[in-house]
Amino acid sequence: MDEAGRCRACASAELMAHYDAPDTMFGSGRSFPYGECAACGTLNLLDVPDDFSPYYPPDYLSMTVDPAALGPATRSLVKATSYAVLRDRTGVGRRVLGAVPVRRMRTLVTILDSVARAPSAPATMLDVGAGSGMVPLAVSLAGGIEVLGIDPFAAGDRRLGDHAELRAIGLDDVKGTFDLVSFHHSLEHVPDPLGALRTAMELLAPGGTVLVRLPTVSSFAWREYGTEWIQLDPPRHVWLPSRAGLAALADAAGLEIVGSYDDSNEFQFWGSEQARRGVALTDQRSQYVNARQSSFSSHELRAFARRARELNDQHDGDQTVVYLRAPSGGAANASTDVR
């Protein structure tokens, strides 16, 4: 719940369940308390740390790929991938690249695809929670989009390329306006998501879009795995919305959902199955760390991937993408206060 004891999604003060969620990323042995909102089903971290920096070490997932360290061949591959997804309107490029077995490449394609599906093609983009800056760089390499990435845990400010920049600042410190403000698995890390969405709305250019990708408890994976669901990720995920809670939050911010789809993958299964067996995501026995030594067969992994696609089609995947805009006729930078 927030500092006032209310659900971060719908502002209800009533809980219907409490959970102690284990650290499934680093296997520290610690557990963290969550409450399930009685009104919308959103999960809220009940004891928010005053200082999150210990939970985002230098080897945290979004910091592991340094754009500055990319070799010429890798950079060319990223550029070709970005162009294929963002500029190839036939969709052939993204389908081919989405089938590439390299996990990081498929993740990049998934992120780029969400940008490509935005209601209108952006010329400027703000990426909130950009980590090392890989997404801003990749988007910019397709050409035609100027990208600013921000992350308070970034090592420092730097240029990522001719059309991309990374700054170690928070959302409140951003100046200017953008056609697209994206939260790629970052909004769930924010203790005040309503404030973040309101700020994002103020940064939108006329007709601009807020893109949100995040895990959701309105999913088979949460129902099946509970606190061993790998995307619960305590305590970094301060809240995990239900679909109803996400809609309520958007409405409170003065935005409306103009499109959505699920983009979950097999990670929801092998990551959660590992957690059930007591294997943390960063453990040397993990599929994430050493896929060649994985306890999962190729047949199992393919089955997980097929099941993920089925759940996405049923709108029951464990992560979803929503596009938010100011209501028709409303100014993109209007302020709405309903709480």
C-alpha positions as semicolon CSV with decimal commas, in nm:
position;residue;x (nm);y (nm);z (nm)
1;M;0,000;0,000;0,000
2;D;0,107;0,362;-0,037
3;E;0,208;0,584;0,256
4;A;-0,160;0,648;0,330
5;G;-0,235;0,274;0,339
6;R;-0,415;0,265;0,002
7;C;-0,375;0,041;-0,298
8;R;-0,136;0,200;-0,546
9;A;-0,369;0,110;-0,831
10;C;-0,724;0,181;-0,716
11;A;-0,676;0,362;-0,383
12;S;-0,880;0,109;-0,181
13;A;-0,765;0,064;0,180
14;E;-0,899;-0,290;0,219
15;L;-0,688;-0,606;0,188
16;M;-0,817;-0,958;0,133
17;A;-0,488;-1,147;0,173
18;H;-0,130;-1,114;0,298
19;Y;0,171;-1,292;0,152
20;D;0,536;-1,333;0,250
21;A;0,723;-1,340;-0,080
22;P;1,077;-1,485;-0,096
23;D;1,367;-1,329;-0,283
24;T;1,365;-1,538;-0,600
25;M;1,627;-1,334;-0,784
26;F;1,928;-1,349;-0,555
27;G;1,819;-1,622;-0,311
28;S;1,908;-1,414;-0,005
29;G;1,667;-1,607;0,216
30;R;1,472;-1,289;0,295
31;S;1,097;-1,255;0,252
32;F;0,894;-0,941;0,192
33;P;0,529;-0,870;0,286
34;Y;0,267;-0,803;0,021
35;G;-0,103;-0,729;0,052
36;E;-0,367;-0,818;-0,206
37;C;-0,619;-0,539;-0,262
38;A;-0,975;-0,647;-0,184
39;A;-1,117;-0,413;-0,448
40;C;-0,900;-0,477;-0,755
41;G;-0,664;-0,765;-0,668
42;T;-0,343;-0,566;-0,715
43;L;-0,046;-0,674;-0,501
44;N;0,123;-0,401;-0,298
45;L;0,450;-0,419;-0,107
46;L;0,361;-0,336;0,253
47;D;0,705;-0,243;0,386
48;V;0,883;-0,025;0,131
49;P;1,259;0,019;0,191
50;D;1,380;0,374;0,251
51;D;1,679;0,303;0,029
52;F;1,644;0,077;-0,274
53;S;2,006;0,102;-0,389
54;P;2,114;-0,225;-0,219
55;Y;1,853;-0,407;-0,427
56;Y;1,993;-0,278;-0,756
57;P;2,356;-0,396;-0,762
58;P;2,583;-0,322;-1,060
59;D;2,502;-0,666;-1,204
60;Y;2,125;-0,609;-1,187
61;L;1,955;-0,743;-1,501
62;S;1,895;-0,414;-1,684
63;M;2,254;-0,304;-1,620
64;T;2,433;-0,610;-1,757
65;V;2,460;-0,504;-2,123
66;D;2,668;-0,190;-2,169
67;P;2,593;-0,019;-2,503
68;A;2,938;0,140;-2,499
69;A;3,099;-0,204;-2,490
70;L;2,924;-0,336;-2,802
71;G;3,162;-0,445;-3,072
72;P;3,110;-0,335;-3,435
73;A;2,946;-0,665;-3,534
74;T;2,705;-0,663;-3,239
75;R;2,618;-0,299;-3,293
76;S;2,546;-0,371;-3,660
77;L;2,321;-0,661;-3,557
78;V;2,132;-0,438;-3,313
79;K;2,091;-0,173;-3,582
80;A;1,962;-0,427;-3,834
81;T;1,723;-0,568;-3,573
82;S;1,590;-0,225;-3,484
83;Y;1,536;-0,136;-3,848
84;A;1,363;-0,467;-3,922
85;V;1,118;-0,424;-3,633
86;L;1,056;-0,048;-3,645
87;R;1,073;0,019;-4,018
88;D;0,972;-0,305;-4,189
89;R;0,594;-0,261;-4,207
90;T;0,544;-0,612;-4,351
91;G;0,617;-0,761;-4,007
92;V;0,841;-1,029;-4,160
93;G;1,153;-0,900;-3,987
94;R;1,006;-0,901;-3,639
95;R;0,861;-1,251;-3,684
96;V;1,194;-1,392;-3,799
97;L;1,392;-1,218;-3,528
98;G;1,137;-1,314;-3,263
99;A;1,217;-1,678;-3,331
100;V;1,591;-1,635;-3,271
101;P;1,689;-1,861;-2,979
102;V;1,918;-1,604;-2,813
103;R;1,716;-1,478;-2,515
104;R;1,845;-1,121;-2,511
105;M;1,780;-1,076;-2,881
106;R;1,423;-1,197;-2,846
107;T;1,374;-0,964;-2,548
108;L;1,498;-0,671;-2,754
109;V;1,266;-0,764;-3,040
110;T;0,972;-0,778;-2,797
111;I;1,051;-0,430;-2,665
112;L;1,102;-0,283;-3,012
113;D;0,778;-0,443;-3,124
114;S;0,587;-0,260;-2,851
115;V;0,730;0,069;-2,980
116;A;0,640;-0,026;-3,338
117;R;0,279;-0,097;-3,233
118;A;0,227;0,248;-3,077
119;P;-0,084;0,425;-3,213
120;S;0,134;0,674;-3,401
121;A;0,500;0,665;-3,498
122;P;0,704;0,880;-3,256
123;A;0,976;1,125;-3,350
124;T;1,083;1,170;-2,987
125;M;1,081;0,915;-2,707
126;L;1,150;0,911;-2,334
127;D;1,242;0,570;-2,190
128;V;1,186;0,564;-1,812
129;G;1,400;0,317;-1,618
130;A;1,642;0,269;-1,905
131;G;1,908;0,079;-1,711
132;S;2,233;0,083;-1,904
133;G;2,062;0,246;-2,203
134;M;2,036;-0,049;-2,440
135;V;1,674;0,021;-2,537
136;P;1,729;0,392;-2,614
137;L;2,029;0,304;-2,828
138;A;1,848;0,027;-3,015
139;V;1,541;0,241;-3,088
140;S;1,756;0,529;-3,210
141;L;1,956;0,311;-3,448
142;A;1,652;0,255;-3,671
143;G;1,660;0,624;-3,756
144;G;1,391;0,886;-3,721
145;I;1,353;0,877;-3,340
146;E;1,542;1,090;-3,087
147;V;1,554;0,900;-2,757
148;L;1,629;1,007;-2,402
149;G;1,674;0,729;-2,148
150;I;1,661;0,802;-1,776
151;D;1,746;0,589;-1,476
152;P;1,840;0,715;-1,128
153;F;2,061;0,406;-1,083
154;A;2,258;0,463;-1,405
155;A;2,632;0,507;-1,362
156;G;2,620;0,859;-1,507
157;D;2,512;1,078;-1,797
158;R;2,641;0,992;-2,143
159;R;2,567;1,000;-2,512
160;L;2,473;0,660;-2,650
161;G;2,490;0,761;-3,014
162;D;2,397;1,038;-3,251
163;H;2,029;1,016;-3,155
164;A;2,025;0,870;-2,803
165;E;2,127;0,988;-2,459
166;L;2,123;0,834;-2,109
167;R;2,086;1,051;-1,799
168;A;2,107;0,944;-1,433
169;I;1,796;1,134;-1,324
170;G;1,441;1,065;-1,213
171;L;1,122;1,135;-1,401
172;D;1,054;1,456;-1,210
173;D;1,381;1,603;-1,343
174;V;1,297;1,563;-1,712
175;K;1,233;1,872;-1,925
176;G;1,067;1,894;-2,264
177;T;0,792;1,697;-2,436
178;F;0,789;1,360;-2,610
179;D;0,569;1,175;-2,858
180;L;0,617;0,851;-2,664
181;V;0,693;0,799;-2,295
182;S;0,774;0,434;-2,229
183;F;0,790;0,230;-1,910
184;H;0,942;-0,103;-2,010
185;H;0,912;-0,308;-1,691
186;S;0,987;-0,003;-1,480
187;L;0,651;0,132;-1,356
188;E;0,612;-0,164;-1,118
189;H;0,933;-0,048;-0,948
190;V;0,787;0,296;-0,868
191;P;0,634;0,350;-0,519
192;D;0,404;0,621;-0,659
193;P;0,282;0,496;-0,999
194;L;-0,002;0,748;-1,007
195;G;0,242;1,036;-0,967
196;A;0,465;0,882;-1,234
197;L;0,181;0,855;-1,485
198;R;0,067;1,210;-1,414
199;T;0,419;1,336;-1,472
200;A;0,444;1,130;-1,791
201;M;0,118;1,284;-1,909
202;E;0,259;1,633;-1,856
203;L;0,560;1,538;-2,071
204;L;0,351;1,420;-2,365
205;A;0,345;1,621;-2,684
206;P;-0,004;1,673;-2,829
207;G;-0,140;1,338;-2,939
208;G;0,139;1,158;-2,755
209;T;0,126;0,811;-2,602
210;V;0,238;0,650;-2,277
211;L;0,353;0,290;-2,329
212;V;0,352;0,063;-2,023
213;R;0,489;-0,294;-2,021
214;L;0,472;-0,474;-1,687
215;P;0,382;-0,798;-1,509
216;T;0,021;-0,852;-1,404
217;V;-0,138;-1,067;-1,135
218;S;-0,435;-1,115;-1,370
219;S;-0,252;-1,417;-1,509
220;F;-0,226;-1,793;-1,500
221;A;0,127;-1,769;-1,363
222;W;0,022;-1,583;-1,045
223;R;-0,268;-1,821;-0,987
224;E;-0,045;-2,123;-1,042
225;Y;0,276;-2,023;-0,863
226;G;0,173;-1,765;-0,604
227;T;0,472;-1,615;-0,424
228;E;0,708;-1,835;-0,627
229;W;0,596;-1,657;-0,946
230;I;0,927;-1,532;-1,081
231;Q;0,794;-1,191;-1,186
232;L;0,682;-1,104;-0,834
233;D;1,050;-1,015;-0,774
234;P;1,033;-0,867;-0,421
235;P;1,110;-0,605;-0,310
236;R;1,199;-0,436;-0,641
237;H;0,843;-0,475;-0,767
238;V;0,664;-0,242;-0,528
239;W;0,326;-0,320;-0,680
240;L;0,195;-0,566;-0,936
241;P;-0,136;-0,461;-1,085
242;S;-0,438;-0,657;-1,187
243;R;-0,581;-0,556;-1,522
244;A;-0,869;-0,385;-1,342
245;G;-0,624;-0,205;-1,116
246;L;-0,419;-0,084;-1,411
247;A;-0,732;0,054;-1,575
248;A;-0,828;0,232;-1,251
249;L;-0,479;0,382;-1,223
250;A;-0,487;0,509;-1,581
251;D;-0,825;0,668;-1,522
252;A;-0,702;0,837;-1,205
253;A;-0,408;0,981;-1,400
254;G;-0,644;1,128;-1,659
255;L;-0,548;0,877;-1,926
256;E;-0,740;0,612;-2,114
257;I;-0,628;0,275;-2,244
258;V;-0,638;0,286;-2,624
259;G;-0,480;-0,053;-2,689
260;S;-0,333;-0,356;-2,516
261;Y;-0,193;-0,705;-2,571
262;D;0,006;-0,963;-2,373
263;D;0,370;-1,041;-2,454
264;S;0,463;-1,299;-2,191
265;N;0,701;-1,582;-2,272
266;E;0,838;-1,909;-2,134
267;F;1,024;-1,726;-1,856
268;Q;0,708;-1,729;-1,647
269;F;0,730;-2,109;-1,638
270;W;1,097;-2,201;-1,611
271;G;1,173;-1,912;-1,377
272;S;0,885;-2,002;-1,147
273;E;0,958;-2,376;-1,162
274;Q;1,316;-2,299;-1,057
275;A;1,188;-2,088;-0,768
276;R;0,971;-2,379;-0,654
277;R;1,286;-2,592;-0,643
278;G;1,476;-2,331;-0,444
279;V;1,693;-2,218;-0,736
280;A;1,726;-1,839;-0,752
281;L;1,734;-1,665;-1,089
282;T;2,101;-1,570;-1,049
283;D;2,208;-1,910;-0,913
284;Q;2,475;-2,091;-1,115
285;R;2,221;-2,372;-1,170
286;S;1,970;-2,131;-1,324
287;Q;1,852;-2,142;-1,683
288;Y;1,918;-1,767;-1,688
289;V;2,284;-1,803;-1,589
290;N;2,380;-2,123;-1,765
291;A;2,126;-2,246;-2,018
292;R;2,356;-2,525;-2,135
293;Q;2,351;-2,673;-1,784
294;S;1,977;-2,620;-1,746
295;S;1,763;-2,885;-1,579
296;F;1,495;-2,821;-1,844
297;S;1,497;-3,019;-2,166
298;S;1,454;-2,851;-2,503
299;H;1,116;-3,025;-2,526
300;E;1,005;-2,867;-2,196
301;L;1,121;-2,522;-2,302
302;R;0,935;-2,546;-2,632
303;A;0,624;-2,655;-2,444
304;F;0,661;-2,356;-2,209
305;A;0,687;-2,124;-2,510
306;R;0,376;-2,273;-2,674
307;R;0,181;-2,238;-2,351
308;A;0,293;-1,876;-2,317
309;R;0,163;-1,797;-2,666
310;E;-0,170;-1,960;-2,582
311;L;-0,201;-1,754;-2,265
312;N;-0,118;-1,435;-2,453
313;D;-0,396;-1,511;-2,700
314;Q;-0,633;-1,560;-2,406
315;H;-0,518;-1,234;-2,244
316;D;-0,394;-1,442;-1,949
317;G;-0,019;-1,396;-1,989
318;D;0,188;-1,277;-1,695
319;Q;0,298;-0,954;-1,860
320;T;0,097;-0,706;-2,060
321;V;0,141;-0,398;-2,277
322;V;-0,096;-0,102;-2,261
323;Y;-0,104;0,222;-2,458
324;L;-0,241;0,527;-2,277
325;R;-0,351;0,862;-2,414
326;A;-0,533;1,168;-2,292
327;P;-0,907;1,133;-2,361
328;S;-1,021;1,260;-2,700
329;G;-1,054;1,634;-2,693
330;G;-0,843;1,664;-2,378
331;A;-0,504;1,829;-2,362
332;A;-0,216;1,588;-2,320
333;N;-0,069;1,796;-2,039
334;A;-0,392;1,848;-1,848
335;S;-0,386;1,776;-1,474
336;T;-0,649;1,545;-1,327
337;D;-0,693;1,497;-0,954
338;V;-0,954;1,240;-0,857
339;R;-0,804;1,117;-0,532
